[in-house]
């Protein structure tokens, strides 16, 4: 290894460690496994999708509660992202599990996308769908940016300019939903599922590309209040690519390789990809060894 390669490797390790630690100082992810926690999930979904973005999707409203939920929620695992500094709810995601009795009625995506892969029973029973990924207003972009994803800004300080106060912001966590992806991946892997389908808007596609998460499109885009892209990705393959393309984000999503190894174990009898090679395996174990000695 040349001196420059060594220095680059050291810098990358320092950046990964700093990002991982900074992220977990700011956020924690929990599974919403009680009625009370799921109500929080449904309320934040209503706020983001219905109140803020004007989407008419399965909203139930009364004087006591305003929630967004549907029939798929009962067969889903839900996750919440909390901001540690304020204990505020930052975001949520769900993992919809397949139906063994009616595989072709497993996921919302099956009713809006006619790609053949989504209508093969033997394939669908091995899928899960990631959906309802959203971040609360205070944990998205700068105020006024709108949209549903993907960054979090902390208020830094107020500055007086010509007798007016301008709030200055600094980017603390550029990919706040990473913890939600990590929770969703673990939920899918715990059920023995490694293939995930989803529907993404342009911004979400761009965010996944930036963190190095690879995917394949499922046909043409669909107009759902704007262009939406049906897609599929394999958790193992996605992490294979992420460790090479964006190691700091890989550390958070894979929990420093723990979920990557779990995904590898599930697919160890069906390795047919060209991305994950010995170099990737060496990188995982090198990082696990380094983390164990921190």
N, C-alpha and C positions, 0 to 999 in steps of 0.2 A: 504494500500500500504506500502510495506516495505521500509526502508531507501534506500536500493540498487536500488529498482525499481524506487523510486522517483529521485535518482541521475541519473539513466539511462534515464529517461524521460526528465530531465532537459538538459542533454547532447545532446540528440536527437533533442530537440527543438532549442538549440543553433546552432547545425550543420545545421539544415534545414534553419534557418533564415540566417545564414552566406552564405550558398550556394545560396539561392534564391537571396539575395542582390548582391552577387558577380557576379552571372550570369547576372543579369540585369544591372549591371554596365558595363559589357563587351559587351552585345549583345542586339539588338532590332529586332523584327520581324514585317514585314509589308506585307500586301497583295499587290501583283503586279496587280493592277486594271487599269493600263493604258498601252497604246501601248509602251511607252518608258520603263516602268518597265518590261514589258514582254520581250522586246528585251534584257534586262539585264539577265533575266532568261535564254533565249535561248542561249545567248553567254556563260554564265558560264557552261551550260550543254555541249556545244560543247567543251569547254576547258577541262572539266573533263572527259567526256565519249569518245570523239573522239580524241582530241589532245594528252591527257596524257595517256589514257588507250587503245587507238587504236580500239575502238568499232565502227563498221560501222552501225550507227543507225540514219537514217533520217537526215543526215547532208546537209545543204544548204550553199554553200560557194561562195563568190564573192570578188571582190577587196574591196568593201565597208563594207561588213559584213560577219561574219562567225557564223552561228547559228545552233542549233539542235532543230528541232520541228517536230511535226506530226499532223495528223488530230484530235487527241484527245485533243489537247491544246485548241481548241475553246470551248470545253465543260468542261474545267477544271478551278479550282481556283488555282492560283499560289501564292507562298509565298517566300519572300526573307529574309535572315538573314544578318544583318549588324553588323560589329564590330564598337562599338561606338568610340573607341580610334583612329581609323584611317579612319572611315567611308567607309571602304572597304567591298565589298560584300563577305560574308563568306559562304553562301550556299543557296540552294533552294529546294523546294518540290512542287508537284502539287497534287490536289485532283480531280480525274476524276469522273464526275457525271454520273448517269445512264441515258439511253435514254428511255423516255416514249414510243416513237413510235417503237423502235427496241431494246428491252431490251437485246436480245441475241447478239447484236453488240455494247454493251456499253463500254467494257473495253479491253485493250490489253491482259490481262491475259486470256480472254476467247478463244483466238486463239492459245494459246500455252499450255493450261492445259485443260484436258478433264474430270476433276472432275465433277460429276453430279450436284453439288450445283451451279456451275457457268453457268449451262445451263437450269435452271428452271426460267421461266419468273417471276413467283410470288415472287421468292427470290431475283433475280437480281435487280429488281426495288427498293429494299431497301438497296442495297449495294453502296459503292463508292470504288474507287481504289486509294491507295496511291502509287505514283511512282515518278521516277526521283528525288529521294532524294540524294543529293550529296553536298559535301563541297569543297570549293576552296582549291587549293594546300597549301596555307599558313595557313589554318585552319584545317588541318588534323593532322596526327601524326608528329613525328620528321622527318626532311628532309631525303628523301631516303626511307621512309617506303612505299610510294606509296599507292595504294588502294583509296577508295572513302570515308570511314568513319573511326572513329567517334570522335577523340579528337583534342583539340586545345592547342598548346604550345606557350607561349610567350618567346621571346628572353630575357634572363636575363642579361648576360654580356659576354664579350670576355675574354678568359684566355690565357695567353702566356705559351706554353709548348714546350720547346726545340726549340725556335725560330719559332714556328708555332702557329697560332691563332686557338683556338678551341672555338666554340660558345657553351655556356652552356644554357640549356633550363630548364624551370620549368613548370610543368603542372598547368595551371590556371583553365581551364574548362575541366573536363574529359569527358563530354558528350555534346559537343557543339551543336549537332542537336536537343536538347530538345526544343528549341524555335520554330523550324520548326514543330515538332510534335504537339506542342501546337496550332500553327496557323492552321495546317491541321485539328486537332480535332475540333476546333471552326468552321471552314468552313463546315465540315461535319454536325456538330450538328445544325448549322444554317439552313441547308437544311432538318433537321429532320432525318438524317441518323446516325446510330450508329454502323453498321457493315462495316468493312473495309477489302478489300482483297489486297494482295500485293505479290510481288516476292522478296525474300531476298537471298543474298549470305551468306556464312558461317559467315563472320565477322559481318554482320548486324544482323543475328540471335543471335550471341553471345552478341552483344551490347544490344539488346532488353531484353535478359535474365538478363543481369547485372543491368538494370534499373528496373527490376521487371515487365515488360510488358508481360502479358501472351498472347498466341496465339495458334491456332490449325493448323496443316499442312493440305494441300489439296492434298493428294496423294504423289507420289514419287517425288524426285528431278528431275529437268530438266536440260539438258546440254545446256547452253547458253553462250559459251565462258568460261565455268566453271560451277560447280554445283549451281543451283538456286532452292530455295524452295518456291513453292506457299504456301501461308498461309492466314488465316483469323482471325480477332479478333474483339471483340465487345468493343467499347470505354468504356462503363460503366464497363464491367467486367475487362478490362485491368487496369483501374484506381482503381477498387476495390482491385486488387492484388497488384498494385504498392504502395498504401498507407500502406500496411502491409509489403511489401518486401523492398521498397526503398523510404522512406518518403521524403528525400531531393529532389529526382528527381520528385516525385509526385507533390511537391509544385510548381515546375517550369512548368511541363506539364499541370497540372490542373489549373494553375494560382491560387494557394493556395485554391483549392477546388471549385472555381467558375464554371469551366467546368464540374467537377464531378457532381455537383448538377444539371447542365443543362442536362447531360446524364441521371441522375436518373429520372428527370422529364419526359423525352421522353419515358422511359421504365417502368414507375411506374405501368403500368397495366400488365406488363409481367415479373415480378420478379420471376424467377424460379431457380436462382443460389444459390449455397451454400457458396460462398465466401463472398459476401457482407452481413454482419449481423449487429446487433445493435452496435457491437463494432466499425465497420467501420463508421457507421453514427455518433456515438459519437465522433470519431476522427476528422471527417470533421468539425463538428460544434465547437468542442473545438478549432481547428486551426483557423477557421474563426473568432471566438470570440477573440482569442489571437491576430490575425493579426489586427483586428479592433482597438485594444488598444495599438498597437505599435506606 
